[in-house]
Amino acid sequence: MNFDLSDEQQMIVDAVAKYVDKDSPVERFRKLRDTETGWETKAWRSMGEYGWLGVAYPEEQGGFGGSFVDTALILEQLGRGLVPEPFIASVVLAGGLVSRLGTAEQVERVLAPMIAGETTLALAYAETQSRYDLFDCGTKAEKSGGGYKITGEKVWVLNGHAADAYVVVARTAGDRRDESGLSLFIVEASADGLSRTRVSCMDGQSAGLIKLDGVEVAAENLLGEEGAALSELEWASDRGAAAACAEAQGCLSELLDRTVEYLKDRKQFGRAIGTFQALQHRAADMFAEVQLCQGSMYLAAISADSDDRETRIADVSVAKTQLTRGGWFVQENAVQLFGGIAITDEQDTGLFFKRVRVLQGLFGDADHHIARYEMQPRFEAAGD
């Protein structure tokens, strides 16, 4: 398969890489990680002005009509600088669902300001008991007057501590683990009865715990068809997994580059340790795993735009498994080659290590995706 970039895609990569190098190096992440939001509204507006937030949305919605691959290319470069702005949460997850399911009014009210960099969004779906089961939802939305009243709690919501609006998954019918009866609602952060708590994650970024205590939303805030949200949520989760692979790819590439530079600079017994053949072999194996991660990530990004559910699931699950297993090989060997200092906070290596570890678990770890892949019809046919 040809993974060569088009001229337009190369321009996007060059522009984002230049931005990361000049305006958002790792030092910026260090300064922001203990602030209230963990990112800057000024930087988010700049991304909107550059067109990065709308690159993959249709032109009629204010976007540029690009593909998910364009989004993945942007995320890959952002990963190299640990850029903390909520790109996956706003653009890929919540924004993607509003673009796909929203009415013209919802797109204008919710999506347009996000594309411009004026607001951010979040998708609130996970609960304490749900883990990777997207259908496991105890949050309820009961009809009330001309709208709905939502009650429940959501955990580890990406950008949940700072979003201006949420796409909330709530049950309008059925029991907690029924696959039918799930619906999506647009809920403003300022809504009465909604409270949120900022929590720190292991990678230095922040997420939100969201409590909805009888939050009333109008009927026009229902996103898509009532009771039929599971397939759309699965679509969004697959795109989130592909996006996580893209950002992690940038982190892994940076880990590899920094490790190779260290091998060239660190001297032992009067020689650079990179001249030792055993360490050269280790670095070569790391390079191979990074390339495998990149190839599977591109394939997942291509399939993320496909309406072929079977292909999308297979390609995304392969990429996520490679990220978890091959990415871990790169991580553990970077630590081995740097020595113990690699996991200290003073070393940037440890920051990339922790960010990749979080991305490996988002939207399903290797065990989850292997089991999911095995359930696909074409895999079963091949086994027969």
N, C-alpha and C positions, 0 to 999 in steps of 0.2 A: 504494500500500500504506500502511496506517495504522501509523505508528511511535509513536503516542502511548503513554505508559506507563500501566500500571494504578496504582491507588492504592498497592498493595503494592510495586510496583516503584519508584515515586517515593519511598516511605519508605526503601527500600534505598539508593537513590542519595543521598538527603539524609543518611542516617546515615554512609555511607562518606565522603562529601564533608566532613562535619563532623569525622570522625576524621582525615582527611588534613590538614585545615586546622589542627587543634589538636594532634594527637599525632604526625603524620608528615609535616612539611613537608620541603622539599628539604634543609634544613640537617641533618636526621637522616640522610639518605642519605650526605651528605658525611662525617659522623662515623663511619659504619659501614663504608664501602667498603674500608677497609684492615684491618679486623678479620678474625679467622680465618674466621668464617662469612659475614660481610657482612650479616647480619640478626640480629634478636633473638628469642629463645625467648619472652620476655614478650609481645612484640607478636603472635607467632603464636598463643599461648594466648588472647589477647584476641580475635583473629579467630574462634577456635573458640567462645569464649563468646558472641560476637555472633551466631553461626550462619552466618557467611559461608562457612566451609569446607564446610558441608554443605547449602547452599541448594539445589543442583541434584540431590542424591542422593535416591533413593526413601525414603519414610518408614520402610519396613521395614528399611532399612539404617542408620537413625539420622539420616537427612537430613530435609529439609523438603519434598521433593516438587516443587521448582521446576523451572525449565527452564534450558537453557544460556544463554538470553538474560539471565536473572538473574545468572549468572556473568559474562557479558560486561559488564553494567552495573557490577558491582563492580570488575572489572579496569579499566574506563574511568576510574573515579575514582581508583583506586590509581595509574594512570599519571600523573595530574596532580601527584602528589607524589613520583614515582620511588620508591614504596614497594618495598623490596628483598626482602620475604619471598617464599618460593618458591611462589607461588600456582599459576602455570601448571604447574610441575614436579610438584607434589604433588596438587593438586586436579583439574586438567584431564587431565594425561597419565597418570601412574602410578595415581592414585586412580580415574580414569575407567575404566581397564582392569580394576582389581580389582572395581569395582562391576559392570561389564558381564559379566565372565567368572568371577568368584570364587565358590567354594563358600561356604556359610554360615559355615564355620569360618575360611576365609581373610578374609572380610569382617569378621568379629568380631576376628580377630587383627591384621589389617593396616590395614583401612580405618577402623574405629571409633576407634582412638586418634588417627588423623590428623584425622578430623572434629572431635574434641575439642580439637585443637591441642596434643596431647601429643607427637606425632611428625611427621616429614616424610618424603616419599617422593621417588623419582626414577625416570625411565625411561631405561635404558641401552641404546641401540640403534645409534647412529652409530659408524662405524669410520673409520680414516684414509683408506680408499679408497672409501667408500660414497657420499659426498656426499649427494644427495637420493634415491638408489636404496635404498628401504627393504628390499629383498630381498637386497642385497649384504651378506652376513654371513659372516665367517670364524670367528667364535666358535663353538665346538663344545660340545655337551652329549652326553656318551656315557653309556649306561646302566652303572651300577656298583652291584652289590648290589641293594638295593631302591630305589635312587634314581638320581641322575645326578651326573656329574662334569663341571664346566664349566671350559673353558679358552679364554682370549682376552682382548682388550683393547677398551675402549670409550672414545671421546673426546668432549670437550665435552658432558659429561652435565650438564644443568641441575640444580643443587642436588646434583650428584654428590659434592661435597666435604664435604657435611654431612648427607646423608640417613640416616635410621635403617634404611631398607630400600629395595631396588631391585626394579624389574621389569626383568629382563634378557632380551634377545633372543638366543637361541642356536640353532644349527643341530643338529637331531637326525637329519637325513637330507639327502642330496643334496650338490651342489657349491656353491661359494661364491656364485654368482649365480643359483642355481635359485630360482624363486618358491615352490616347495613345500618343505616340510621345516623351516620355521621354527617355533620354540616359545617360549613365554614362561615365565619362572621367577621366583618370589619369592625373593630372596636377602637375608638380613640383612647389615647393614653389618659386624657383628661376626664373620662367617663366616671360618673359617680359609682362608687362601689368597687372600683379597680384600684388595687394597691400593688406596689412592686418593691422588691428588695434587691439591692445589688449584691452579688456574690463574686468573690475572686476565684478564678480558675487556676489550675496548676501551671498554665503557660503564661501567666501574667496578664491575660485578658479578663474581661468581666462578662457576666451573664446576669439574667434576672430570674427571680422567683415571683410568679404572678398569681395574685389571688383575686378572684372575681366573686363578689358577694352581692348577688342579685343585680348584676349590671344590666340595665335596660338598653336595648338597641332597637332601632327602627327596622321595619321589614325590608327597607331598601338597603340595609347593611348585610343582608344575606348574600353570600358570594357563591354563585353557581346554584345548582339544583339542591333543594333540601333533601337530606338523607342519602345523598349519593357522592360523598366527598372522598371515600377511601381511595378510589382509583386516582383521583387528582392529587391526593396527599402522597400516594406512592410515586407518582410522576415527579412531584416536587422533591421528595426525598432522594430519588435517583439523581436528579440534577444537583442536589446538595452534595451527594457523595462524589459525583464527578468534579464538582467545584472544589471539594476538599482535597481530591487527588491533585488538582491543578495547583492550588496554593502550596501543598506539601512538596510538589515537584520543585518549586522554586527554593523551598527550604533545604531540600536534599541536595540540590545543585550547589547551593551556597556552602553547605556542610562539606561536600566533596572538595570544592575549590579551596576552602580554608584549610582543610586537612592536607591537601597537596602542598600548599604554601608552607605549612608548618613543617612538613617533611623536608622541604628544601632549606628552611632556616634553622631548624633545631640541630645542634651538633652534639655528637657523642663520640668519645675516643678520637677527637680531632677531625671527625668527618660529619657531613650532613647525614642524618639518619635516612634520608631519602635515597641514599646510595646503596643501602642494604637491600639485597635482592628480595628477601622475605617480605619487607615492607612495601616494596614496589609491587609485588604480587598481590598484596592485600589491597593496595590502592587501585590496582587494575580490576579486581573483583568488585570493589565499590563502584567503580565507573560503569561496569557492566550492569549492576543492579539499578543504578540511576537511569541508564538508558532503557532498561526494561520498564521501569516505572513511567518514564516519559512516553514510550510507545503505547502502553496500555492506557495511559491517561488521555492521549489524543484520541484513541479509538472510543473511549467512553464519552469524550466530549462530542464526537461526531454522532454517536448513537443517542445522546441526550436530546437531540432535536428530532429523533425518529418517533413516529407513531406506532412502530412495531414494538410492542411491549416485550416480547420474548427476546428480541435482539438487544433492546435497551438494558434489560435486567442482566443478561449474560455478560455484556461488555462492561457494564458498570461494576458488576460483582467481581469480574476478573481484575479490573483495575484496582479496586479497593483491597482485594486479597494481595495483589502484588505490592501495593503500598504498605500494607501491614507487615508482610514477610520480607520482601526485598528492602523496603525502607528501614526496617529494624536492623537488617544486616549493615546498612550504611551507618545508622546511628551508633550501634554498639562498636563498630570498628573505628568510627571517628573518636569515640571516647577512649578506646584502647590505644590508638596511635597518639592522641594528645596526652594521655595519662590522666590522672585524677583531677587535674585542673580543669578538664573539659566540662565537668558538671558543676563547677562553682559558679556563683552568680556573676562574678567579675568577668568570666569568659563568655563571649557571645555564642560560642559553640553550644553551651548548655541551654540557651534561650531557643535556638533552633531545634535542639533535641526535644525539648518539652512541647513546643508548638506542633511538631510532627506527631508526637505521641497523642496529643489531643485530636488532631485531624484523622489519625488512624482509627479512632473510636467513633467519630461522628458518623451518623447515618449507617451504622453497622460495622462491626469488626470483621476480621477474617472468618471466624467460625460462622457468624451469621450469614455472610455472603457465600461461603462455600455451600452451606445447607440450602440457601436460596437458589443457587445455580443448579444444584443437583435436582431440584424439583421442576426444572424447566423441561417441557416435552421433548425438545430435541436432544437433551442430554440423556433422558430415559430411553429414547429411540436408539441412540448410539450405543447405550449399554446393552440393549437387547441384541 
